Amino acid sequence: MFSTNEEVESLFDRLMPRGWLAPTAWDGPLWGAVDEAQPGVRVPQVDMIDRDQDVLIRVELPGVEKRDLEVSVSDSILVIKGRVSREVKVQKNDYFCSEIAHGHFFRSLFIPAGVDAAKISANLKDGILEVLLAKDEKVEHRTVEMK
């Protein structure tokens, strides 16, 4: 015989299984999804913007410090990896809240053709990583006519 407490808990488990918030456990949708091949590894959201002279890659990394971040290039693949480790405590009168976030993240991107891999710069500010890829001036750009 189930007690009322167990019945309610069973109902909640069926409606919202444990871990249903796992992909967004750190800071909501900013952290994107969990890499299914590597459970516990986060995949940050990325924007890639093709401009006239360069390609700008913007990566959302809330709470990440420069010392915990590594950006590298190898065989035309840009690799962004690092870790998050923070603890926030708020205590006011009779209110107390403590949140802890620890984990690793990883994202790899193909560098677009026509980019000079030797001319890459990166800057982290206010939780946004900006990676600037300078276009190679020697590469000819042309538009292909559709048939």
SULUR-V932243 format. One record per backbone hydrogen bond with DSSP energy under -1.0 kcal/mol. NH is the residue of the N-H (numbers start at 0). CO is the residue of the C=O. Records with the same first field share a line. If there is no record, write none. Layout:
NH: CO / CO
This chain:
6: 2
7: 3
8: 4
9: 5
10: 6
11: 7
12: 8
13: 9
14: 10
15: 11
19: 16
21: 18
23: 20
24: 21
27: 23
30: 27
31: 28
34: 40
40: 37
41: 103
42: 32
46: 57
48: 55
50: 53
54: 132
55: 48
56: 130
57: 46
58: 128
59: 44
60: 126
63: 60
67: 64
68: 65
69: 80
71: 78
73: 76
77: 108
78: 71
79: 106
80: 69
81: 104
82: 67
83: 102
85: 100
87: 98
89: 96
91: 94
94: 91
96: 89
98: 87
100: 85
102: 83
104: 81
105: 41
106: 79
108: 77
110: 75
114: 111
115: 133
118: 115
120: 131
122: 129
124: 127
127: 124
128: 58
129: 122
130: 56
131: 120
132: 54
133: 118
134: 52
135: 113
138: 135
